Amino acid sequence: MKVYLDETGLHRLFASELFDANIAIHYLFKSKEVGILQFLGNRLFDLPPAELDFYLPQLLILYLYTEEDTRKCIHPFLVKRCKENIDFALNCALLLGSVNDSLPQSRKKLAEKLRNAIIKGESAISRQNSSCSDIGTAQIQNAENNEQLTFIESLIDIGRRLVSQPDRESKTQRLVSELNELNLHLPRRVWNPIASELSHFVLRITPAAAVVLNSKDKAPYFAYLESPPVILDRQTFSDEETTEEELDETIKPVSVPIATHISSNDASDVSDHDEQAYSPPSQKEAPQSDNVSLSRISIRSGDSVQSYDTGHTVLAADIRLRLHQETTASMGDLRIDPDDPSAAALKEPFAEKERKIREASPYGHLKNWKLLPIIVKCGDDLRQEMLAYQLMTALKAAWDKEMTKIWIRPYKILVTGPDSGILEPIVNAPSVHQIKKMEPGGLQAYFIKEFGAPTSEGYMTAMNNFVLSCAGYSLVCYLLQVKDRHNGNILLDSEGHIVHIDFGFMLNSYAFSN
């Protein structure tokens, strides 16, 4: 039996300890009374920001699709949150840029107005790491100097350009060439857009490790960002003491001649960017003025400067040498399926890949150097994938609360446009399709090879993990009506869990635009 609350009862509910983000979103959608909406709008400021960040897509849908009264009560919270946190602001701007073409023109203008206000930084929009209170803030000044948005757009544009290549080999060569060119603009004040920890910046993207994933008509790719966690130096400087030119000089990327493509078979050039081959420099070719100090990297932060201490000075000649060693490194120790070279890359243990990349990286000697994987995808509407992530996260939280052993693994999604996005990869997890191609004996033979004899503890633990994850994803597929299940979008991780990916067909819908 449903319980209907009058306005007084709703006010008591909203003022109680039971009130949370879930209840707030529900009643923002359901309520029509101006007084209730205003009360809800005020209560949004009392909720933990992280809880409401999770519901950002729903807040924007309410903002764009509902009436003015609802929009007015949401707007102050969106503005305040964008001022407080740059990641919220960027995610908001990206989602607003992915609005459906079916949206009425007046609502499109509303989305465009809010998005432009966020990008241009009409209010001071700052980035603050909630897990490290003494990390400073950074400001989005305008669309031109918004380096993070430019970085994201560059990653997406690379994926779009790969589609025009005729085969997988040429796609891979073009990908490596494009990433080498992008590296010319790094290190910069940009970060992994799907990282849970924000106290880092991107030094470079590893071209040799990037791989184009299997897709019939599109070209999603797997890339690795090299990034050291950074610690704010206690000393800060005012804007008068340090000029913008001096700040830019401290993080200026090194101009290094690099190989424009990498291939274990020494394949020929396929990109317009592949114009010059690289030869190892002699000592005479490394002028002293090229030396780059990485001992202090300063990043402007609105009213102050963040100073990050890395404790190292790098010679340009060393960077050139290490880049040359990386581009000529052989990948022959990996098992490569000629029909699917990504299989070996995804099967290789992430810790081993991280070790290899660090050894070859010109920045590998930096303390706390870290490798951050991402998947860039173009040509698909990932807004539904984001909804699947939210629903699975809610299911996982409910099962964890009840202390069940059911296992699922939601992965993060960043929607960057109506047909593009960046996904959190599941590392150490080839697909069942890839496993069956690499192991003719099938899954049982693969389990024995990976985890030990059927009577061993490792094998039995892996089988238990397999069963619990099968139970979890069976419920997910039933509750969300997930379709298009096949061995290519079911992964098997290093502990025996299965992980479902690609939720384009669910809830009787292919995509929001259909």
N, C-alpha and C positions, 0 to 999 in steps of 0.2 A: 504494500500500500504506500503510495507516494504521500509525502508530507509537504504541504504548501505553506510557506512562511509569508506572513504579512510584512510590511515595511519595517515594523518594530523588531520582528523576529530576525529579519535580515541584518539589521544594524547590530543586533546582539551577536549574530554569527560573525559578522565582519570584524567586530571588536574583540572576539574571543581568541583564545590560543589555538583553536582549530583552524583559523584562517590561514591559508597558504596560497601560493601562486596558482595552483590548480583551481581552487575555489574562485580566485580573483578572475581568471580567464573565463571560467564558466559563466559567472554572473555578468561580466562585461558583455558577453555575447547575448545573454538571455534578457537582461534588464532593459527596460525602456524608460523608467522613471528617472527624471533628471536628478532628483535628490540622491537616489541610490547610486547613480553613476558618479556623481561628484564625490560622494563618500568613498566609493571604490577607488577613484582616481587618487584621493589623498592617502588611502591605505597602501597604495602601491609603493610609496616611499618608505614604508615601514618593513617591507619584506626584504629578505636577503637578496642582494643584487644577482647572485649566481642563479637563484631559482627562477627569477624572471628572465634572465639572459637565455635560459633554456627555451622559453616560450616566445622568443623574438619573432619567429615567423607568424605565430598566431596574433601577436600584438600588431604587427604590420597589416595583417589581413583585416583585423578589426578597424585599424586606422583608415584603410583604403576603401573597404567595402561597406561599412556601416554608416549610420547617420551622423550628423554633425555633433550631437550631444555626446555620443560615445567617443568620437575623435577628439573633442575638446578635453575630455578627462584623461585621455592617454597621452596627448601631446606634451604636457609638462614633464612627465616621467621620461619620455624618449629624449627630450632635450637635455635634461639633467644627466641622464645616464651617458649620453654621447659626450657631454663635457667631462665626465669622470673617467671614461674608459675608451681608449682608441680602438680596441678590438671590437667592442660593441658597436661603435660608430661605423667602422669599416664594414662589419657584417650587415649592419642596417643599410648602408649605402649600396652594397652589392645586391642585397635582396630587393631593394627598391628598384634597382636597375634590371631586375629579372621579371618585372610585372608582365602579366599576360596581355597579349594583343586584344583580347576580348574585353579588357577593362574599359569602361566609358572614358571618353576623352577628358572630361573634367577630373576624373580620378587619376588619370595618367599625369595630368599637369600637377596635381597634388603630390604624387609620388616624386615627380621630377623636381619640384620645388624643395621638398624636404631633402632629397638626395643632394642637390646642389648646395644647400645650406650646410650639410655635413661635410662635403668634400672641400668646400671653400673655407671652412672653419670660421664661419661668421661669429661663433663663440669659441673660446679657447677649448679645444678638444684634446684631452691628455690621455696618455697611456700609463697605467700604473699596475705593477705586478702585485697582486693581492697576497702572494705567498712570500714576498720579500719586501717589507714595508719601506726599507731604506733605498730601494731602487727609485730613481726619480721619474719624471714625466716627460713626454715628448708631445710636440704640437703639430697638428695638421694645419698648415698655413693656407694652402689653396690647392687646386687641382694640379697645377704645374709642378709644385714641389712635394706632392704626396708620393713619396718614394715607394711606400708599400703597395698602393694601388697600381702604380706603374709596374712594379715587380710582378704582381699577380697577373696583370694583363699581358706581360711579356711571356709568362709561362703558358697562358692560354693560347696566345697567338702562335707559339711554336707548335702546339698540338693541331691547330687549324692548318698550318702550312704543311704538316706531315701528310695530311690526307691526299694531297696531290701527287705524292710519290707512287710509282707503279707497283713496287713490291716491298716486302718486309726489309730486305737488305738495304735498299736505298732509303727507306724510312729511317732505319737505324743510323745510317751514315749522315743523313740530314739532321737527325736529332743531335748527334754528337757535335756536328758543326754549329748548330744553333746554340747549344749550351756553351760551347767555347766562346762564341761571340758574346753571349750574355755575361759570361765570367769577366769580360773586359770591364764591366760596370760594377764589379764586386771587389772587395767588401763594401757594403753600403748599410744604411740604417734601415734594414728590412729584416723580417723574421719569418719563420715557418708559420703560415697562416692557420694551420690546424694543430699546432703544438699546444699541449696543455700547460707547459712552462714557458713563460714569455721572456725570461731573463737571458736572452741570447740574441745574436744577430748573425746573418748569413755571410760567411766568408767566400764561399764559392759553391758551385754545383759540380759534382764529379762526372765529367762527360763519359769516361770509359765504362762506368757502372750503369749508365742509363740504358733502358731497354724498352722497346715498343712492345706492347702487350697484344695478344691475339684479338683481333676484331676484323670482321668481314669488310665493313665499309668505313670504319673510323680508325683513329690512330691514338688510343690512350697510351700514355707512357709512364714508366716508373722512373723516378729520379731521386737522387740522394743529395741533401743539402749538408754541407760541412759548416758546423757552427760551434763555437766555444761558449759555454755559459759565461756570463760576465758579471763581475761584482763591482758595485759602485764604490769608487774611492770616496772616502769621507770628505775630502776637500772638494768644494764646489767653487765656481767662478761666476761672477755676474756678467751680464751682457757687455758692460763697459770694459771689462778686463780682457775679454777674449772676443775677437772679431769673427764674423761668419767665415771669412776666407781662411783664418787660422784653423777653425774647426774642420772645414772641408779638407784642408791639407792633411790633417792627422788621420783621416780615414780614406784618403785618395787611393783608388785601386792601382796596383802596380801595372805599368805598361810592359807586358811580357810577350815576346813572340811565342806563339803556341801552335801546335799541330792542329789543323782544322778538322781532321777526322781521325778516328781510331778504328782499326780493323785488324783482327788477328790474321787475316789473309792478305793484308796489305792491299785492300781493294782500291780501285781508282776513285778519283774525286767525283762527286755527284751534285755538289752544291755550288751556287754562285759565290758563296763565301770562301770556297776552297781555292785560294789563288796562290798561296805561297807554302812551300814545304818548309819544315823546321829542321835546323841542324844545331847540334849542341854548341853553345857559345864558348869561345876561349876566354881566358882570363882578361885579355886586352879588351874584350867586348863588353865588359862589365864595369862601367865607370862608377867611381865612388859615389857620385851624386845620385845613383839609382838606389842606393841602400834605403830601405824602408824601416822605420822604427815602429814596431808594434807594441812597444812597452807601455804606451798609453793611447787609448783610442777614446776620443771625446765625442759625445753625441749631444747635440743641442736639445734642450728640454724646456721649451717655453721661456721661463724666466731664469733658467740656470743651465749649467752644462754638466752632463753625466760624464765622468771620467772613469774608464774601465782599464784596470791594470792587468796586462797579460804577462809582463815580465820577460819579454823576448824582443830581440832585434833581429830582423831577417835581411840577409843580403839578396839583392835582386838576382845575382848570379846563381845563388842556391835555389831560388824559386824556379829559374829557367831550367836548371839541371833536373830538378825533381819533376817538373812538368814533362820534360822530355822522357824521363824514365817511366812516367805513368803512361804516356801515349804509346810507348813502345813495349809496354808490358804484355806478356802473353796470357791469354785466357785459356790455354790448353789444358789446365788442370781441372776444368769443369766439364762435366758431361753435358754435351750440347746436342739436342735433338735438332737436326737440320731443318725440320719442318716447324719447329717451335723453339727458337733459341732462348726465349724468356723462361722456359721451364727450368733450366739449370740455374738461372739467376735467382729465381724465386725459391728453389729448393736449397740453395746454399745457405748454411746457418748464418744468421745476421751477424753474430759476433765475429765469425771468420771473415765475412765481407767487410765489416767495420775495420778489422785489423789490417786487411790488405789495402784498403783505401787510405787508411791513416799512414801506412808506411810509404805510400807513393805520393801523398798529398804534400804540397809545399807548406801547408799549415799544420801538418800532422804532429809537429813537435810542441804545439801550444798546449799548455796545461788545461785539462778538462775538455779537450777537443771532443766533439760529439757528432755523430752521423744521424741525420733526421730524414727518413724516407717519406715520399709523397707520391700519389698517383694523380696525374692531370688528365682530365677527361673532357672531350668536346663532342658535340653532336647529340648529346642526350640531355633530357630535362631531369636534372638532379633534385628538383624540389620534392618530388615524390620519394626519392632516396632519403632526403632529410626527414620527411615524415616517418618513414620506416625506422630511421635511427631513433627518433623521439619515442615512437611506440615501443620499440624493443628496449630502450632504456627504461621506460616506465614498467614494462613487464619484468625486467631484470631486478629493478628496485623492489617490486612487490614480492618476487620469489626470494630475494635475499632477506627481506624483512621477515618472511615466514620461515627462514632458515632451511629452505629446500636445497637439494643438491643439483637441481636443474641448472644447466650451463648454457649460456649464449654469450656472444661477443659482439655487441654493437660497435660500429666504427664511425668515426666522425666524418661529417660532410660539410664542406664549405661551398655554397652556391655562389657562383661568380657571375651568372647571367642566365638567360632563359634556356640556354643549351650548353652550359659548361659548368665546371666545378673542379674542386680539389678534394681528394678522398684520403683518409687515413689508411695506409696499407696494413694488411695482416702479414707480418713478417714470418719467415720460417714456415710457410704454408702454401705448398703447391696445390693445384687443383687435382681432384680425383682423376680427371681426364689425363692430366700430365703424368700422374703417378702410374696409371695403367700403361701409358706409352713407355715410360722409363723402366717399369717392372712388369715383364710379361706374365709373371706368376699371379698378378692381381693384388688386391688389397691385403689378403692374408700373408702372402709372401713378403709384401712391403712391411707389414707390421712386425713380422719375425726378423727381418733384416734391420729394421730401425730400433726395435724395442727388446729383442731377445726371444728366446724360446717360449713357446706357449705356456710353459709352467713357471716362467721367471716372473719376478715381482714387477719388472719394468713392463712386460707384456700385459700382465693382468691390470696394472694401473692404467695403461693406455687404453685397454678395452673398456674399462670402467668409464674413463673419460669419453670414449666414443659413444657409449650407450647414453650417458647423461646429456651429452650435447645433441644426440639424435632426438631424445625426448624433448629437449628445449626447442629445437628448431621444428619439430613436428607440430608443437603447439603454436609456434609463431606462424608457420605456413597455414595452419588451420584458421587461426584467429584473424590473420590479415589476408587470407585467401590468396596466398602467393602462388603465382603460376610461373611457367617457363623455368622449371627446375630441371637441370641436367648436370652432367659431371663437370662441365666447364665452369659453373658458378657455385660449386660446392668445394671448399678447400679442406685440407687436413693439416692441422698444425703439428708442431714438434712434440706435443704431449698427447696426441691421439684424438683431440677434439675435432669435430667437423665444424666448419664455419660457412654459413650461407652468405653470398654476396649477390648484388644486382637485383634490386626489387622494383624494376620497371613495370612489371605486371603484378598488381595487387589490388585488392578491394574493387575488383571488376573494372579497373581503369588502367590504361597504359601510361598516360601522362596527363597532367592537368590541362594541357592545351587541347586534348581530344574530347 
